[in-house]
Amino acid sequence: MLFTSYAFIFAFFPVTLAVYWLLLRFREGLFSKIWLILASFYFFAQGEAWFLPYFIGTVIFNYAAGILLLRGKRAAFRRAVLAVALAENIGLLCWYKYTGFFIRTVNSVFSLKIPALNISLPLGLSFFTFMIAAFLADCYRREIEKADPLGYLLFVSFFPKMIIGPLVRYTEFAPQFSGEKARKFDPGNFQKGFFRFSMGCAKKVLLADPMLNYTGGVFSNLTGTSPLGVWLGLLTNLFAFYFDFSGYTDMAIGLALFFNIELPENFDSPYLARNVRQFWKKWHMTLTRFLYRYIFSRIYKPGRRLAGFCLATAVTFLVSGLWHGAGANYVLWGLAHGAAICLAAAVAVKSTRKYLMPKWLARLLTLAFLVFAAALYVFPGPGAFGHMLARMVYAGYYRGGDAGVKVLKFFSDNAYVIAVLIISAAVMFFGKTAGFLAKECAGKRWWTVLAAGLLAVCLFGLGQAVPFIY
């Protein structure tokens, strides 16, 4: 069930919210928590009913492991519990996400013909696996004092963040369901929540979807696309990535506010970054935080040499690439980002200047890297990516006396997509973030009216909504 579906907007969410607030006054919110857990499982089952028993099983198993980690006395026993629990999570992720990739790789390297297995990838598997792994690690480090069963179930299953995040830690999320603040009706949260949801929906339906439709047509038929069409496809692909994912995040943050829950911000104008390292501090920030805390910082310690930094960066982005998808292109995508960060770090070590080039040039070069890296994320392998590069510079397409006609026809046929791209770029480079605007809208009715207008416009396009990329 998509956030951008009529069933969600007009049925599931209003019913879930109304019953939650009705039950919130009884038994200090006990019944409301149970209701929200059941509603979240129902939400998950709408897309992955076949996986629901496995999901419930792994959730219960990992909670039991977390309790053992919190109560265990002997270090060897606790290490064994952590190892078994992490193996279960990684094994589940590998089976559903990487078995096919492994078989294809083995067949390609050793010229074998191992039959492919028909294994469906459950929605949200990567996200809730990471969150559970973080929960286990925090239990092992005793950074969690007590794991409340209902708080844990909400932490894992809360429907706004369940499928695509943001990634949160147990200690920053579960406590928000307790205390007087959690049970107090806050009109300000409703206003900000409605604004964030409407902004996210507009990002997705009005900006991301038209660009995704164009990009899909270009990348699926490179041979029949003009060089200008490929260039436009590269740009729409990059901006569609941002507005699709940040749109989902805005909707998730907005939905959570209706329940008095604050989810962390995930984006901060990432295409304004001066380098790739800064980009990852602005893009999918909760994933960056997770990778730094649980992977990078376990390998690299401050004060070590550049080689140690590059090794930790390479491992971290290899994990990041594989986490994003099972394919050689995802590995290359991750390693390309890691290599760019290492290059920037090497230059910084040799230079005494904080910045080596003007801000506009640094941003332009970073954006150029991101354009091609985002394309690498989409194509299934280096061969297809190379075909795209060749098509971009295919001058033969414009030879002859009708070159000017072809160019004019290109701009005429794609005027709408170009206009959407220009608006998207203006929003990204000159607009304020949705989080900043949501704070500004507090207590201002006209912001709510604007949000209602945006949502009303979006409602007309929900029937053609494209599934979220992530």
C-alpha positions in Angstrom: 0.0 0.0 0.0 1.6 3.2 -1.2 1.4 6.5 0.7 0.3 8.0 -2.7 -2.8 5.7 -3.0 -6.4 6.5 -2.5 -6.8 3.5 -0.2 -4.1 4.8 2.1 -5.1 8.5 2.1 -8.9 8.0 2.4 -9.2 4.7 4.3 -6.2 3.2 6.1 -4.6 6.3 7.6 -7.7 8.2 8.8 -9.1 5.0 10.4 -5.8 4.1 12.0 -5.3 7.7 13.3 -8.8 8.1 14.7 -8.8 4.7 16.5 -5.3 5.4 17.9 -6.4 8.7 19.5 -9.6 7.2 20.8 -7.7 4.5 22.5 -4.9 6.7 23.7 -6.8 7.7 26.9 -7.2 4.2 28.2 -4.6 2.3 30.3 -1.9 5.0 29.6 -1.9 4.3 25.9 -1.6 0.5 26.1 -4.5 -0.2 23.8 -3.4 2.5 21.3 0.1 0.9 21.1 -1.4 -2.5 20.4 -3.8 -1.0 17.8 -0.9 0.8 16.0 1.2 -2.4 16.0 -1.6 -4.4 14.5 -2.4 -1.6 11.9 1.3 -1.5 10.9 1.4 -5.3 10.4 -1.7 -5.0 8.3 -0.1 -2.2 6.3 3.0 -4.4 5.7 0.7 -7.4 4.7 -1.0 -5.4 2.0 2.2 -5.7 -0.1 4.0 -8.7 1.5 1.3 -11.0 3.0 3.4 -14.1 2.1 6.3 -12.8 4.1 4.4 -11.7 7.2 4.9 -15.0 9.1 8.6 -14.8 8.5 8.7 -11.2 9.5 6.9 -11.8 12.8 9.2 -14.8 13.4 12.4 -12.8 12.9 11.0 -9.9 15.0 10.3 -12.2 18.0 13.6 -14.0 17.6 15.6 -10.7 17.7 13.7 -9.4 20.6 14.5 -12.5 22.6 18.2 -12.1 21.5 18.1 -8.5 22.6 16.8 -9.5 26.1 19.6 -12.1 26.4 22.1 -9.5 25.5 20.8 -7.1 28.1 20.5 -9.7 30.9 23.6 -11.8 30.0 26.5 -11.7 32.4 29.3 -13.6 30.7 31.0 -11.9 27.9 31.5 -15.1 25.8 27.8 -15.9 26.1 26.8 -12.4 25.0 29.2 -12.5 22.0 27.7 -15.8 21.0 24.2 -14.5 21.2 25.1 -11.4 19.1 26.8 -13.5 16.5 23.9 -15.9 16.1 21.3 -13.0 16.0 23.4 -11.1 13.4 23.9 -14.3 11.4 20.1 -14.8 11.3 19.5 -11.2 10.1 22.3 -11.3 7.5 21.3 -14.7 6.4 17.7 -13.7 5.8 18.8 -10.6 3.9 21.3 -12.6 1.8 18.8 -15.3 0.9 16.1 -13.0 -0.3 18.3 -10.2 -1.8 21.5 -11.8 -2.9 20.9 -15.4 -3.9 20.1 -14.5 -7.4 23.0 -12.2 -7.7 25.3 -14.9 -6.4 24.1 -17.5 -8.8 24.4 -15.1 -11.8 28.0 -14.2 -10.7 29.0 -17.9 -10.3 27.5 -18.7 -13.7 29.3 -15.8 -15.3 32.7 -16.5 -13.7 32.8 -20.3 -14.1 30.7 -20.6 -17.2 28.1 -22.7 -15.3 24.4 -23.0 -15.8 23.0 -23.1 -12.3 19.2 -22.6 -12.6 18.0 -19.3 -11.2 15.7 -19.4 -8.2 12.4 -17.5 -8.2 12.9 -15.6 -4.9 10.8 -12.5 -4.2 12.4 -9.6 -2.4 10.2 -8.5 0.5 9.6 -4.7 0.7 11.5 -3.0 3.4 13.7 -5.9 4.1 17.0 -3.9 4.0 15.6 -1.2 6.2 14.2 -3.2 9.0 17.2 -5.6 8.9 19.5 -2.6 9.5 17.3 -1.3 12.3 17.2 -4.6 14.0 20.9 -5.0 13.7 21.4 -1.6 15.3 19.1 -2.6 18.1 21.2 -5.8 18.7 24.4 -3.8 18.7 23.0 -1.2 21.1 21.8 -4.0 23.4 25.3 -5.6 23.3 26.9 -2.3 24.2 24.3 -1.8 26.9 23.3 1.5 25.4 19.7 0.3 25.8 18.7 -0.1 29.5 15.4 -1.8 29.0 13.6 -3.2 25.9 9.9 -2.8 26.3 8.1 -5.4 24.1 5.5 -3.0 22.8 8.1 -0.2 22.3 10.3 -2.7 20.4 7.4 -3.8 18.2 6.6 -0.2 17.3 10.2 0.5 16.7 10.3 -2.3 14.1 6.9 -2.0 12.6 5.7 1.6 12.7 4.2 1.9 9.3 5.4 5.5 8.2 9.1 4.4 8.4 8.8 0.7 7.9 9.4 0.4 4.2 11.9 3.1 3.3 12.9 4.7 6.6 14.2 7.0 7.9 16.4 4.7 9.9 16.1 5.3 13.6 17.6 3.8 16.8 15.5 2.2 19.5 16.6 4.8 22.1 15.5 7.8 20.0 12.2 6.3 18.9 10.5 4.0 21.4 10.5 6.4 24.4 8.4 8.9 22.4 5.4 6.6 22.9 5.5 7.0 26.6 4.7 9.9 29.0 2.2 12.7 29.0 3.6 14.4 25.9 2.8 11.3 23.8 -0.8 11.4 24.9 -1.4 15.1 24.6 -3.3 16.3 21.5 -1.0 18.8 19.7 -2.7 20.9 16.9 0.7 22.2 15.9 1.9 18.6 15.2 -1.2 18.0 13.1 -0.6 21.2 11.1 3.1 20.4 10.6 2.3 16.8 9.8 -0.3 17.8 7.2 2.2 20.3 5.6 5.0 17.7 5.5 2.8 15.0 4.0 1.4 17.4 1.4 4.9 18.7 0.4 6.2 15.1 0.1 3.2 14.1 -2.0 3.8 17.1 -4.3 7.5 16.2 -4.6 6.6 12.6 -5.6 3.5 13.1 -7.8 4.2 16.5 -9.4 8.0 16.4 -9.8 9.5 12.9 -9.4 6.9 10.8 -11.3 7.0 12.8 -14.6 10.8 12.7 -14.6 10.8 8.9 -13.7 8.5 8.2 -16.6 10.7 10.0 -19.0 13.9 8.5 -17.6 12.4 5.0 -17.8 11.6 5.5 -21.5 15.1 6.8 -22.3 17.1 4.1 -20.5 15.0 1.3 -21.8 15.5 2.4 -25.4 18.9 4.0 -25.7 19.3 3.1 -29.3 16.2 4.9 -30.3 16.9 8.0 -28.2 18.8 11.1 -29.4 21.9 12.3 -27.6 20.0 15.3 -26.3 17.4 12.8 -25.0 20.1 10.8 -23.2 21.5 14.0 -21.6 18.0 15.0 -20.5 17.4 11.5 -19.1 20.6 11.7 -17.0 19.4 15.0 -15.4 15.8 13.8 -14.9 17.2 10.6 -13.4 19.3 12.5 -10.8 16.6 14.9 -9.8 13.9 12.2 -9.7 16.1 10.3 -7.3 16.0 13.1 -4.9 12.4 14.2 -5.1 11.2 10.6 -5.0 13.1 9.6 -1.9 12.9 12.9 -0.1 9.2 13.0 -1.0 8.7 9.7 0.8 10.7 10.9 3.8 8.6 14.1 4.0 5.4 12.0 4.0 6.8 9.6 6.6 7.9 12.5 8.9 4.5 14.1 8.4 2.5 11.0 9.1 4.5 10.3 12.3 3.8 13.8 13.6 0.1 13.0 13.6 1.0 10.5 16.3 3.2 12.9 18.2 6.3 11.1 16.9 9.3 12.9 15.6 11.4 11.1 13.0 14.9 12.4 12.1 15.5 14.5 9.0 17.0 12.6 6.1 17.9 15.2 3.5 19.5 18.7 3.6 19.8 20.0 0.0 22.3 17.3 -1.0 23.0 18.6 -4.5 24.4 21.8 -3.0 27.4 19.8 -1.6 30.9 20.9 -2.5 32.2 17.4 -2.6 31.0 13.8 -2.3 31.9 13.5 1.4 29.7 16.5 2.1 27.0 15.1 -0.1 26.7 12.0 2.2 26.3 14.3 5.1 23.2 15.8 3.3 21.8 12.7 1.5 20.1 9.9 3.3 21.6 11.2 6.5 20.2 8.4 8.7 21.8 5.8 6.6 25.1 7.7 6.7 24.8 7.9 10.4 24.2 4.2 10.6 27.1 3.3 8.3 29.5 5.6 10.2 28.4 4.3 13.7 28.3 0.6 13.1 30.8 0.0 10.3 33.2 2.9 9.5 34.0 3.7 13.2 34.6 0.1 14.0 37.4 0.0 11.3 38.9 3.5 11.4 39.9 5.4 14.5 40.7 9.2 14.4 44.4 9.9 14.1 45.2 6.9 11.8 46.8 7.4 8.4 45.1 8.1 5.1 45.4 4.4 4.1 43.3 3.4 7.1 40.7 6.0 6.3 40.5 4.8 2.7 40.2 1.2 3.7 37.4 1.9 6.1 35.7 4.1 3.5 36.0 1.4 0.8 34.5 -1.3 3.1 31.7 1.1 4.2 30.7 2.0 0.7 30.9 -1.6 -0.5 28.4 -2.4 2.1 26.3 0.6 1.1 26.4 -0.4 -2.5 25.3 -4.0 -1.7 22.7 -2.8 0.7 21.1 -0.6 -2.1 20.8 -3.5 -4.5 22.1 -6.9 -5.6 24.1 -6.3 -8.8 27.5 -5.4 -10.1 26.3 -1.9 -10.9 25.4 -1.3 -7.2 28.8 -2.4 -6.1 30.4 -0.1 -8.7 28.1 2.7 -7.6 29.1 2.3 -4.0 32.8 2.0 -4.7 32.7 5.1 -7.0 31.4 7.1 -4.1 34.0 5.7 -1.8 36.8 6.4 -4.3 35.6 10.0 -4.7 35.6 10.5 -0.9 39.1 9.0 -0.7 40.4 11.3 -3.5 39.0 14.3 -1.7 40.6 13.2 1.5 44.0 12.6 -0.2 43.9 16.1 -1.7 43.0 17.6 1.7 45.9 15.9 3.3 48.4 17.5 0.8 46.8 20.9 0.8 46.9 23.6 3.5 43.8 25.3 2.1 40.4 24.5 3.3 38.9 24.7 -0.2 40.9 24.3 -3.4 38.4 25.9 -5.8 35.5 28.3 -5.9 32.2 27.1 -4.4 30.3 27.2 -7.7 33.0 25.1 -9.5 33.2 22.6 -6.6 29.4 22.2 -6.7 29.4 21.9 -10.4 32.0 19.1 -10.5 30.3 17.3 -7.6 27.0 17.5 -9.4 28.6 16.1 -12.6 29.9 13.2 -10.7 26.5 12.6 -9.1 24.8 12.6 -12.5 26.9 9.7 -13.8 27.0 7.9 -10.5 23.2 7.9 -10.4 23.1 6.5 -13.9 25.5 3.8 -12.9 23.0 2.9 -10.1 20.2 2.4 -12.8 22.0 0.4 -15.4 22.4 -3.4 -14.9 26.1 -3.5 -15.7 29.2 -1.8 -17.2 28.2 -2.7 -20.7 24.9 -0.9 -20.6 26.5 2.0 -18.9 29.1 2.2 -21.7 26.3 2.0 -24.3 24.8 5.1 -22.6 28.1 7.0 -22.7 28.5 6.2 -26.4 25.0 7.3 -27.2 25.5 10.6 -25.4 28.3 11.7 -27.8 26.8 10.1 -31.0 27.3 13.0 -33.3 26.0 11.1 -36.3 22.5 11.6 -35.1 22.6 15.3 -36.1 24.4 15.0 -39.4 22.5 16.2 -42.4 20.4 19.1 -43.3 17.7 18.4 -40.7 19.8 18.7 -37.6 18.1 22.0 -36.6 14.7 20.4 -37.1 15.6 17.5 -34.9 16.8 19.8 -32.1 13.7 21.9 -32.3 11.5 18.8 -32.3 13.3 17.5 -29.3 12.6 20.6 -27.2 9.0 20.8 -28.5 8.2 17.1 -27.7 9.8 17.3 -24.2 8.7 20.8 -23.2 6.7 19.5 -20.2 9.5 17.3 -18.8 12.1 20.1 -19.3 9.8 22.5 -17.4 9.5 20.0 -14.6 13.3 19.6 -14.5 13.8 23.4 -14.3 11.2 23.7 -11.5 12.9 20.8 -9.7 16.3 22.5 -10.0 15.0 25.8 -8.8 13.4 24.1 -5.7 16.6 22.3 -5.0 19.1 25.1 -5.5 17.1 28.1 -4.3 14.3 26.7 -2.2 14.2 26.0 1.6 14.0 22.4 2.8 10.6 20.9 3.7 11.8 20.6 7.4 12.6 24.3 7.5 9.3 25.3 5.9 7.3 23.1 8.3 8.8 25.0 11.2 7.9 28.3 9.5 4.3 27.2 8.9 3.6 26.7 12.6 0.5 28.8 13.5 0.1 30.2 10.0 -3.1 29.3 8.4 -2.2 30.2 4.9 0.6 27.6 4.9 -2.1 25.0 5.7 -4.2 26.3 2.8 -1.2 26.1 0.5 -0.6 22.5 1.6 -4.2 21.6 1.1 -4.1 23.1 -2.4 -1.0 21.0 -3.3 -2.6 17.8 -1.9 -5.8 18.5 -3.9 -3.8 18.8 -7.1 -1.9 15.7 -6.3 -5.1 13.7 -5.8 -5.8 14.0 -9.5 -2.6 12.2 -10.3 -2.5 9.4 -7.7 -4.0 6.9 -10.1 -0.8 7.1 -12.2 1.6 7.2 -9.3 4.9 5.5 -9.9 6.2 3.1 -7.2 9.0 4.6 -5.0 12.5 3.9 -6.3 13.8 2.6 -2.9 
